[in-house]
Amino acid sequence: MDYPARQGSGCVPLYLGVDDTDSLRGMCTTYLATELVRALSHVDLIGYPRLVRLNPNIPWKTRGNGAICLRLGRGRGPKFLVGEIEGRAVWAYPRGAAVSSMEYIAEAVARIVEAWAEFDDPRTNPAFVLLRHRPRPGLYWRAVRDVVAKEDALSAIRGLGIAREWKNGRGVIGAAAATAWRPRDRTYEVLAYRHPSRWGSRREIPAEPVRRLGERFPSTFNNYDWEEGRVVITPRTPCPILCGIRGDDPGELPSALASLGGEPPDRWLLFETNQGTDDHVLHHPEVARPWTTVDIEGTVASHPRTIVGGHVVVPVRWREPLDLVAYEPSKGFRDVVRALSPGDRVRAIGAVRETPRSVNLEKLQVITLASTIAKAANPPCPSCGKRMKSSGRAGPYRCRRCGVRRPQSDAPPVLRAREIDPGWYEPPVGSRRHLSQPLKRRFSARFDRKGGSRQNAQQGLPQFSRGADSLPTTSPAYLPADIKEDL
């Protein structure tokens, strides 16, 4: 569908959004971004390529529910490095002017989508939008926190440019929402891709350099699952991705990638993302609606229980009774939930499930701990010192040796030590969602929410060999901010 474009001043870039080209069997929409960059070499990238994750609870998503956005134009200002494709550097510019070849670009994008999208998968329904102006940001916030109808997405971009769809065209929702993102918080991810001859084979990424990433490149996060002893920067699907390293400082990430050794990447691209931001969370909602992720505060109503499969369930009193659930893949996090007791005050962030009615925990804050009572030891006899015996639940204590009786108040109950402390808890790295903000970011004082420093544009491409040194960076203070709803 081609919409007549509004007339503009020509001082803004084009916004290209693409979604729903991958499947569980392979491909990746971000790999398609590298093909688009290569095919559209006659225009410049304005700013970083963007990887925009949307509502992770959508049941018809293909994999990680991520769309891409490329801003295209005539670059202005000092260029900076954002990738490498076929041995050639990929540059981007901080500002850009519009280009006039909108229809030509749309046809080139259509050819790339038709060449690479997984059309044989019934769940894959590709689409792209090419817009002269961004839709309002409310479209992004609805798409990342709720469910957006296709008709509403099309209405939001009407008059802004071009939309193309294949099959049922549901990908137009994510494509349009990706162009609507105005970051209030952001992270970055350098994604490396394999040579096509290696797709589907085992990835050769040594574990030791991955374990050292957090120490050598402090802005990175979610690299290695120490509880499970598993590398988590590599996917477990037969897609083109070799690995992805996430962080707050884009200047660190190319060198972090180069430090890994092992299988060399065929190409790589550095994305600006909303991963690890908690943008998907509805804070203090009136109701907990299925397919949303909520931030609620309540009181533990009864003791936790472990059900078939190893999942741990704890009921809480909120605006309505709700079960909080720590599923088996969250491993040691379940021990935190098991340690809760009635009366504990907690704050829970998690996805709402309709049946059974529950919240799948992504993070948990223990606000206050209730006093729990342990049975006291029987008191000693005041005459002979021998331990007295109980006469029953309501009866006094009695010494069998000398017959002395004492009231139950002589053995007051004692407070039981708790196995957990007030504070925040989260599942291990391998069990976290793309959008879930790790506690490392929530409490970091090192990185700016706008992304730290940028790699010096004059530095060359990093060499992909073990032990490459980090590129020089600076890192302004990161001050996490509550993201207000903007729907």
C-alpha positions as CSV (number, residue, x, y, z in Angstrom):
1,M,0.0,0.0,0.0
2,D,1.5,3.4,-1.0
3,Y,0.3,6.4,1.0
4,P,0.8,9.9,-0.5
5,A,3.7,11.4,1.5
6,R,3.2,14.7,3.3
7,Q,5.4,17.5,2.0
8,G,8.3,18.2,4.3
9,S,11.2,20.6,4.5
10,G,13.7,18.0,3.2
11,C,15.8,18.3,6.4
12,V,14.9,14.9,7.9
13,P,16.0,11.4,6.9
14,L,13.7,8.6,5.7
15,Y,12.6,6.1,8.3
16,L,12.7,2.5,7.2
17,G,11.1,-0.1,9.5
18,V,11.1,-3.9,8.8
19,D,9.6,-6.8,10.7
20,D,8.5,-10.4,10.7
21,T,11.0,-11.8,8.2
22,D,12.5,-14.6,10.4
23,S,11.2,-17.9,11.7
24,L,12.1,-20.5,14.4
25,R,13.9,-22.4,11.6
26,G,16.3,-19.6,10.7
27,M,17.0,-16.2,9.3
28,C,17.0,-13.0,11.4
29,T,15.6,-9.6,10.7
30,T,18.8,-8.0,11.9
31,Y,20.7,-10.0,9.2
32,L,18.3,-8.6,6.7
33,A,19.4,-5.2,8.0
34,T,23.0,-5.9,6.8
35,E,21.7,-6.8,3.4
36,L,19.7,-3.6,3.3
37,V,22.8,-1.6,4.2
38,R,24.7,-3.2,1.5
39,A,22.0,-2.7,-1.1
40,L,21.3,0.9,-0.2
41,S,24.9,2.1,-0.4
42,H,23.9,5.1,-2.4
43,V,22.4,6.6,0.7
44,D,23.9,7.1,4.2
45,L,22.9,5.7,7.6
46,I,21.8,8.5,9.9
47,G,22.6,7.4,13.5
48,Y,23.0,3.8,14.6
49,P,20.8,1.1,13.0
50,R,18.1,0.3,15.5
51,L,16.9,-3.0,16.9
52,V,13.5,-2.5,18.6
53,R,12.0,-5.2,20.7
54,L,8.2,-5.2,21.1
55,N,5.8,-6.8,23.5
56,P,7.4,-10.2,24.4
57,N,4.1,-11.7,25.4
58,I,2.5,-11.6,21.9
59,P,1.6,-15.3,21.2
60,W,2.1,-15.0,17.4
61,K,5.6,-13.6,17.5
62,T,8.2,-15.4,15.4
63,R,11.1,-15.4,17.9
64,G,12.2,-12.4,19.9
65,N,9.6,-10.0,18.6
66,G,12.2,-7.6,17.3
67,A,11.9,-5.1,14.4
68,I,14.6,-3.0,12.8
69,C,14.7,0.7,11.9
70,L,17.2,2.3,9.5
71,R,17.3,6.1,9.1
72,L,18.4,7.0,5.6
73,G,19.6,10.3,4.1
74,R,22.5,12.4,3.1
75,G,24.9,12.3,6.0
76,R,26.1,15.4,7.8
77,G,28.7,15.8,10.5
78,P,31.6,13.5,11.5
79,K,31.1,9.9,10.5
80,F,31.5,7.0,12.9
81,L,31.9,3.3,12.5
82,V,28.9,1.0,13.0
83,G,29.9,-2.2,11.2
84,E,31.8,-4.1,8.6
85,I,30.3,-6.0,5.6
86,E,32.4,-7.9,3.2
87,G,35.5,-6.3,4.5
88,R,34.3,-2.8,4.0
89,A,33.5,-0.4,6.9
90,V,30.0,0.7,7.5
91,W,29.8,4.4,8.5
92,A,26.9,6.4,10.0
93,Y,26.4,10.1,10.5
94,P,24.9,12.1,13.4
95,R,22.6,14.1,11.2
96,G,21.2,13.9,7.7
97,A,19.1,15.5,5.1
98,A,16.3,13.8,3.1
99,V,16.8,12.1,-0.2
100,S,14.4,12.2,-3.1
101,S,14.7,8.6,-4.3
102,M,11.9,7.2,-2.0
103,E,10.3,5.0,-4.6
104,Y,13.7,3.6,-5.8
105,I,14.6,2.8,-2.2
106,A,11.2,1.1,-1.6
107,E,11.7,-1.2,-4.6
108,A,15.2,-2.1,-3.5
109,V,13.9,-2.9,0.0
110,A,11.1,-5.1,-1.5
111,R,13.7,-7.1,-3.4
112,I,15.7,-7.7,-0.3
113,V,12.7,-8.8,1.7
114,E,11.5,-11.1,-1.1
115,A,15.0,-12.7,-1.3
116,W,15.6,-13.3,2.4
117,A,12.3,-13.5,4.3
118,E,11.1,-17.0,5.5
119,F,7.9,-17.0,3.4
120,D,7.4,-20.7,3.8
121,D,6.8,-20.4,7.6
122,P,3.1,-19.9,8.3
123,R,3.9,-17.6,11.2
124,T,6.1,-15.3,9.1
125,N,4.2,-12.3,7.7
126,P,6.7,-9.7,6.4
127,A,6.2,-6.0,5.9
128,F,8.2,-2.8,5.8
129,V,7.4,0.9,6.0
130,L,9.4,3.8,4.5
131,L,8.3,7.1,6.0
132,R,9.3,10.7,5.5
133,H,8.1,11.5,9.1
134,R,7.9,9.3,12.2
135,P,4.6,8.3,13.6
136,R,3.7,9.5,17.1
137,P,5.6,7.8,20.0
138,G,2.4,6.4,21.4
139,L,2.5,3.7,18.7
140,Y,5.8,2.4,20.1
141,W,4.6,2.4,23.7
142,R,1.4,0.6,22.8
143,A,3.3,-2.0,20.8
144,V,5.9,-2.6,23.5
145,R,3.4,-2.8,26.3
146,D,0.2,-4.0,24.8
147,V,-1.5,-5.4,21.7
148,V,-1.8,-3.2,18.6
149,A,-4.3,-4.1,15.8
150,K,-2.9,-3.9,12.3
151,E,-5.6,-1.3,11.4
152,D,-4.4,0.9,14.2
153,A,-0.8,0.7,13.0
154,L,-1.8,1.6,9.4
155,S,-3.8,4.5,10.7
156,A,-0.8,5.8,12.6
157,I,1.3,6.0,9.5
158,R,-1.3,7.1,7.0
159,G,0.0,10.0,5.0
160,L,3.6,9.5,6.2
161,G,5.0,7.4,3.3
162,I,5.0,3.8,2.0
163,A,3.9,0.5,3.5
164,R,4.4,-2.9,1.8
165,E,3.0,-6.2,3.1
166,W,3.3,-9.9,2.3
167,K,0.9,-12.6,3.3
168,N,-1.3,-11.2,6.0
169,G,1.1,-8.3,6.5
170,R,1.0,-8.4,10.3
171,G,4.7,-7.3,10.3
172,V,3.6,-3.8,9.5
173,I,2.7,-3.4,13.2
174,G,6.3,-3.9,14.3
175,A,7.8,-2.1,11.3
176,A,5.8,1.0,12.0
177,A,6.3,0.8,15.8
178,A,10.1,0.6,15.3
179,T,10.1,3.9,13.5
180,A,8.0,5.5,16.3
181,W,10.6,4.7,19.0
182,R,12.1,7.9,20.7
183,P,14.6,6.4,23.2
184,R,14.3,7.5,26.8
185,D,16.6,4.8,27.8
186,R,18.8,2.8,25.4
187,T,21.4,0.1,25.2
188,Y,23.6,-1.2,22.3
189,E,24.3,-4.6,20.8
190,V,27.0,-5.6,18.4
191,L,25.7,-8.5,16.3
192,A,28.2,-10.7,14.5
193,Y,27.0,-12.9,11.6
194,R,28.4,-16.2,10.3
195,H,29.4,-17.0,6.8
196,P,26.5,-18.7,5.0
197,S,28.5,-21.9,4.7
198,R,28.5,-22.3,8.5
199,W,24.8,-21.7,9.1
200,G,23.3,-24.6,11.1
201,S,26.6,-25.9,12.3
202,R,28.0,-25.5,15.9
203,R,29.2,-22.1,16.8
204,E,32.9,-21.9,17.8
205,I,33.0,-19.3,20.6
206,P,35.4,-20.1,23.4
207,A,34.0,-19.7,26.9
208,E,36.9,-18.1,28.7
209,P,36.9,-14.8,26.8
210,V,33.1,-14.6,27.3
211,R,33.6,-15.0,31.1
212,R,36.0,-12.1,31.1
213,L,33.8,-9.7,29.1
214,G,32.3,-8.1,32.1
215,E,35.7,-7.4,33.7
216,R,37.4,-6.2,30.5
217,F,34.4,-4.2,29.1
218,P,32.4,-3.1,32.2
219,S,29.4,-1.7,30.3
220,T,28.5,-5.1,28.9
221,F,25.8,-7.3,30.4
222,N,24.1,-10.6,30.1
223,N,27.2,-12.3,28.7
224,Y,27.6,-15.5,30.7
225,D,25.3,-17.5,32.9
226,W,27.5,-18.3,36.0
227,E,24.8,-20.4,37.6
228,E,24.5,-22.7,34.6
229,G,28.1,-22.3,33.4
230,R,26.8,-21.4,29.9
231,V,27.7,-18.8,27.3
232,V,24.6,-16.8,26.5
233,I,25.8,-14.4,23.8
234,T,25.3,-17.1,21.2
235,P,21.8,-18.2,20.0
236,R,20.7,-21.8,20.1
237,T,18.9,-21.6,16.7
238,P,20.3,-22.3,13.2
239,C,20.1,-18.5,12.4
240,P,22.8,-16.5,10.8
241,I,23.9,-14.9,14.1
242,L,27.3,-15.9,15.4
243,C,26.9,-13.9,18.7
244,G,25.6,-10.7,20.2
245,I,27.3,-8.6,22.9
246,R,25.1,-6.0,24.7
247,G,26.2,-3.0,26.6
248,D,25.7,0.7,27.6
249,D,28.8,2.0,25.9
250,P,28.9,1.5,22.1
251,G,32.5,2.4,22.0
252,E,33.4,-0.8,23.9
253,L,31.4,-3.3,21.9
254,P,33.4,-3.7,18.6
255,S,36.6,-4.4,20.7
256,A,34.6,-6.7,23.0
257,L,33.6,-8.7,19.9
258,A,37.2,-8.7,18.6
259,S,38.4,-10.1,22.0
260,L,36.5,-13.4,21.7
261,G,38.7,-15.3,19.2
262,G,37.2,-18.5,17.8
263,E,35.1,-18.4,14.7
264,P,35.6,-15.1,12.8
265,P,32.5,-13.2,11.9
266,D,31.6,-12.8,8.2
267,R,30.1,-9.3,9.0
268,W,29.0,-7.3,12.0
269,L,26.7,-4.4,12.8
270,L,26.3,-2.2,15.9
271,F,22.6,-1.6,16.8
272,E,21.0,0.9,19.2
273,T,18.3,-1.0,21.1
274,N,15.7,-0.9,23.7
275,Q,16.9,-4.2,25.2
276,G,17.5,-4.2,28.9
277,T,15.3,-1.1,29.5
278,D,12.1,-2.4,31.0
279,D,10.2,-0.4,28.4
280,H,7.6,-3.2,28.3
281,V,6.6,-2.8,31.9
282,L,3.3,-1.2,32.9
283,H,4.0,0.4,36.3
284,H,1.3,0.2,39.0
285,P,-1.6,-0.8,36.6
286,E,-5.2,-0.7,37.7
287,V,-5.7,-4.3,36.4
288,A,-3.4,-7.1,35.4
289,R,-4.4,-7.9,31.8
290,P,-3.1,-11.0,30.0
291,W,-0.3,-10.4,27.5
292,T,1.0,-7.4,29.4
293,T,4.0,-7.1,31.8
294,V,3.2,-5.5,35.1
295,D,5.0,-3.9,38.1
296,I,2.9,-4.6,41.2
297,E,3.3,-4.4,45.0
298,G,1.5,-6.9,47.3
299,T,1.7,-9.0,50.4
300,V,2.4,-12.7,50.4
301,A,-0.8,-14.5,51.3
302,S,0.4,-18.0,52.1
303,H,3.4,-20.2,51.9
304,P,5.0,-20.9,48.5
305,R,4.5,-24.3,47.0
306,T,6.5,-26.3,44.4
307,I,4.4,-27.9,41.6
308,V,5.0,-30.5,39.0
309,G,7.9,-29.5,36.7
310,G,9.8,-27.7,39.5
311,H,7.9,-24.4,39.2
312,V,7.4,-22.4,42.4
313,V,4.1,-20.6,43.1
314,V,3.5,-18.0,45.8
315,P,0.1,-16.3,46.3
316,V,0.0,-12.6,46.9
317,R,-2.7,-10.1,47.9
318,W,-2.8,-7.2,45.4
319,R,-5.9,-5.4,44.0
320,E,-6.9,-9.0,43.3
321,P,-5.4,-12.3,44.4
322,L,-2.6,-13.3,42.1
323,D,-0.1,-16.1,42.0
324,L,3.6,-15.2,41.4
325,V,5.4,-18.0,39.5
326,A,9.1,-18.7,39.2
327,Y,9.4,-21.3,36.4
328,E,11.9,-24.1,36.4
329,P,14.3,-22.4,34.0
330,S,14.9,-19.7,36.5
331,K,16.9,-22.2,38.6
332,G,18.3,-20.7,41.8
333,F,15.9,-17.7,41.6
334,R,13.2,-20.2,42.7
335,D,15.0,-20.5,46.1
336,V,14.3,-16.8,46.7
337,V,10.6,-17.3,46.1
338,R,10.5,-20.5,48.2
339,A,12.0,-18.4,51.1
340,L,9.1,-16.0,51.2
341,S,6.6,-16.2,54.1
342,P,3.0,-14.9,54.7
343,G,3.1,-11.2,55.5
344,D,6.2,-10.4,53.4
345,R,5.8,-7.2,51.4
346,V,7.1,-7.7,47.8
347,R,7.2,-5.9,44.5
348,A,6.9,-8.1,41.4
349,I,7.7,-7.4,37.8
350,G,6.4,-10.1,35.4
351,A,4.2,-11.1,32.5
352,V,0.5,-11.8,33.2
353,R,-0.8,-15.2,32.1
354,E,-4.5,-15.7,31.6
355,T,-4.8,-19.4,32.4
356,P,-3.8,-20.2,35.1
357,R,-4.2,-16.6,36.4
358,S,-0.6,-15.7,37.4
359,V,2.4,-13.5,36.9
360,N,5.6,-15.0,35.4
361,L,8.3,-13.3,37.5
362,E,11.1,-11.3,35.7
363,K,12.3,-9.6,38.9
364,L,11.4,-9.5,42.5
365,Q,12.0,-6.9,45.2
366,V,11.6,-8.0,48.8
367,I,10.4,-4.8,50.5
368,T,9.9,-5.9,54.1
369,L,10.1,-9.3,55.8
370,A,7.4,-10.4,58.2
371,S,8.4,-11.8,61.6
372,T,8.2,-15.6,61.5
373,I,7.9,-17.6,64.7
374,A,9.9,-20.7,65.6
375,K,8.8,-23.1,68.3
376,A,10.7,-22.4,71.5
377,A,12.5,-25.1,73.3
378,N,10.8,-26.4,76.5
379,P,12.0,-24.4,79.5
380,P,14.2,-26.0,82.3
381,C,12.7,-26.9,85.6
382,P,13.4,-24.1,88.1
383,S,14.0,-26.7,90.9
384,C,16.1,-29.4,89.3
385,G,17.1,-27.9,86.0
386,K,15.8,-30.8,84.0
387,R,14.0,-29.9,80.7
388,M,10.3,-29.8,81.3
389,K,7.7,-31.5,79.2
390,S,4.6,-30.1,77.5
391,S,1.2,-31.1,78.7
392,G,-0.4,-30.4,75.3
393,R,-1.2,-27.4,73.1
394,A,-2.9,-25.4,75.8
395,G,-1.5,-27.1,78.9
396,P,1.4,-26.0,81.2
397,Y,4.9,-27.4,81.2
398,R,5.5,-30.1,83.8
399,C,8.7,-31.6,85.3
400,R,8.5,-35.3,85.4
401,R,11.2,-35.5,88.1
402,C,9.8,-33.2,90.8
403,G,6.3,-32.4,89.5
404,V,6.8,-28.6,89.1
405,R,4.4,-27.0,86.7
406,R,5.0,-23.7,84.8
407,P,2.8,-21.8,82.4
408,Q,3.5,-21.7,78.6
409,S,4.6,-18.1,79.0
410,D,7.8,-19.4,80.5
411,A,8.9,-20.5,77.0
412,P,8.0,-17.5,74.8
413,P,8.3,-18.2,71.0
414,V,11.4,-17.0,69.3
415,L,11.8,-15.2,66.0
416,R,13.1,-17.5,63.2
417,A,16.0,-16.3,61.2
418,R,15.1,-15.6,57.5
419,E,17.0,-17.1,54.6
420,I,16.6,-13.9,52.5
421,D,17.1,-10.2,53.0
422,P,15.2,-7.2,51.7
423,G,16.4,-6.2,48.2
424,W,16.1,-7.0,44.5
425,Y,16.5,-10.5,43.0
426,E,16.5,-11.6,39.4
427,P,16.8,-14.9,37.5
428,P,20.1,-16.1,36.1
429,V,21.3,-14.5,32.8
430,G,20.2,-17.4,30.6
431,S,16.5,-17.0,31.8
432,R,16.1,-13.3,31.2
433,R,14.0,-11.6,28.6
434,H,15.5,-9.3,26.0
435,L,13.7,-6.3,27.4
436,S,14.1,-7.0,31.1
437,Q,16.4,-4.5,32.7
438,P,19.2,-6.4,34.5
439,L,20.0,-5.3,38.1
440,K,23.4,-4.4,36.9
441,R,21.9,-1.6,34.8
442,R,19.2,-0.6,37.3
443,F,21.8,0.2,40.0
444,S,24.8,1.2,37.8
445,A,26.3,4.6,38.4
446,R,28.7,4.4,35.5
447,F,26.7,4.7,32.2
448,D,24.6,7.4,30.7
449,R,21.1,6.4,29.7
450,K,21.9,8.0,26.3
451,G,24.6,5.4,25.7
452,G,28.1,6.5,26.9
453,S,30.7,7.5,24.4
454,R,31.1,6.7,20.7
455,Q,34.0,5.0,19.1
456,N,36.4,7.5,17.5
457,A,35.5,7.8,13.9
458,Q,39.2,7.9,12.8
459,Q,39.9,4.5,14.3
460,G,40.0,1.6,11.9
461,L,38.1,-1.7,11.9
462,P,38.9,-3.9,14.9
463,Q,41.0,-7.0,14.2
464,F,39.2,-10.2,15.1
465,S,41.8,-12.1,17.1
466,R,42.0,-13.2,20.7
467,G,43.2,-10.5,23.1
468,A,42.5,-7.3,21.1
469,D,42.7,-4.3,23.4
470,S,39.7,-2.1,24.1
471,L,39.2,1.0,22.1
472,P,39.5,4.2,24.2
473,T,36.1,5.3,25.7
474,T,34.6,7.6,28.2
475,S,31.6,6.8,30.3
476,P,29.3,9.4,31.7
477,A,27.2,8.5,34.8
478,Y,24.2,6.4,34.1
479,L,21.1,7.6,36.0
480,P,18.2,5.3,35.6
481,A,14.9,7.1,35.3
482,D,11.3,5.9,35.6
483,I,9.7,5.7,32.2
484,K,6.4,7.4,32.3
485,E,3.6,5.9,30.3
486,D,3.0,7.7,27.1
487,L,0.1,6.0,25.5
